[in-house]
Amino acid sequence: MKTDRKKIDSRDVACRVSTQNITKMKKTTLLLLLLLPLQLLWAQTEKSFPQYTWIDANVLDKDGSRFGYEKASFTPILKDCRTLPKTDPFYITDDSDDFTLLGKYKNASMKDYVNILYSPGPSVDPIFAITDKNNKLIWNEFAVEMCINSNGVIYVSGNMNKMFNQRMKFQLSNGKVTEVKQPFYYVDVKGKLLKPVKLYSKKNNQGELIATLPAGYEIEVLLAEADAGKDEYGEAKLPMNYLARTAFGLVGWLQLTDDDTYHMFPVVKGLGYYGD
């Protein structure tokens, strides 16, 4: 997403909703589904990156979002943008825009620093953003966790506005952020089927039929297609094809329908879109 505004506007990087009832319901759902598992996720993520310093990304209300960094390349600021001096380029006048300026990042290969920000979003849409020294948007991604090392490598995780806890890698270089493409995304969802499904040897219900599985059957969703194409707006489509394993150990492609993507009516609990 590109913007020429000097001040980052959460309306450009996070979805808006029109009613507070939807917001409250989404917040309740997030708390019920994520608060307890988050403790395990933190332990797993922080164990993976023990050299990082980890902090709460939301300075006003601990919502489970975390940010990790290496001290050699990051200077913490941790200020609510609404409380900054009016002369500050990050000052925000709109009380609904609750961005936190986490700090400034600069490694040995960079001429100028960049800024890293976080917002919980207007309806629980946690998002991290990077802007240049003039506060022009460089990159943003919906995520519950983000960390960055002194080589400009960024890792994010979380399942808000995603189908599952999607772990992604990016590279900050020459003032741009690009995703390091993976052949698949790791899903790691296990549970009993809530609907009957069929697994095939090829994506999109093509090839040989591997298995016909009834509701109540234990299944493990292993991987998701990493490139599902773009929509009419140029945004990445939701992954609809997943590699799943039966209890016996057979592996095949599971294709979701549009109805299956809704987190209230999933094929298996934990595989569904949380977002607006």
Protein Blocks (a to p, Z undefined) as FASTA:
>chain_A
ZZfbfbdcfklmcccdfbfklmmmmmmmmmmmmmmmmmmmmmmmmmmmmmbccddfblkb
cghiacdddfklpccfkpafklpcfklmkbcfblklccdcfbacddfkbmbdcdddddeb
jnopacdddddfkopafbdcddfbdcddfkopacdedjehiabdcddddddeehiacddd
dfbdcfkpacddfbdcdddfbehhiajdfbdcdehiacddfbdcfbgbjafkopacddfb
dcdddfkopacdddddfklmpmklcfbghiacddZZ
